[in-house]
Amino acid sequence: MIRIVFAEDHQALIDGFAAYLEYSEEIKLVGTANDGEELVNLVRRKQPQVVITDIRMPKLDGVEATRLIKKEFPQIKIIALTMFDQKELVQKIIRAGANGYLLKNSGLKMLCEAIKQVMDGQNFYDPNLSQNFLKDFVESPVKEKSKTLLSSRENDILYLIAQGKTSQEIATELFISKATVDTHRRNMTRKLGLSGSNALLQYAVETKFP
């Protein structure tokens, strides 16, 4: 069962999604919020696996809420749900750490598919977004190279490496073994074409990851 929280300043949309999930055996809604501050506090209490957040919200917008959540809980997946098909907004929320971007008019069925996909370690972009738009965004920045080549778990580890954490500290935070972290580090170094003992840290710092 995938545990999610939903942040949206229009209660009707939250109520509709809650009703849609009422009999779901795969996804469970464990909390809702109507503004960004409430969302961050809710995530701290519930620690869900996936967060769905609007971008334009009172008190704290979805971009800043995403940045705060990812800094504190890098393993949590975040999907931006918005009515805005704007390149600048996609860039901001993805760079803040979001794993997906979905337009509100795409429907609840696609939202559920996005949830499952990010839980499988993939990024999810609404198919109604311009493909040229996505190609320009995903492939051009150096930092996005890692988000494309690396798995979700590897990106989580790279985020912690950027904070200067050791393999043992990363293992403790992500509830995995140090040997598993070391294996991921070797694979990440190979995928990114790096070399040297501190290559991953240097890469993470130079690209200001995430």
Secondary structure as UniProt FT lines:
FT   STRAND          2..7
FT   HELIX           11..21
FT   TURN            22..23
FT   STRAND          27..33
FT   HELIX           36..46
FT   STRAND          50..53
FT   HELIX           62..72
FT   TURN            74..75
FT   STRAND          77..82
FT   HELIX           87..95
FT   TURN            96..97
FT   STRAND          100..103
FT   HELIX           104..106
FT   HELIX           108..119
FT   TURN            120..121
FT   STRAND          124..125
FT   TURN            127..128
FT   HELIX           131..139
FT   HELIX           142..149
FT   HELIX           152..162
FT   TURN            163..164
FT   HELIX           167..174
FT   HELIX           178..191
FT   TURN            192..193
FT   TURN            197..198
FT   HELIX           199..206
FT   TURN            207..208
//
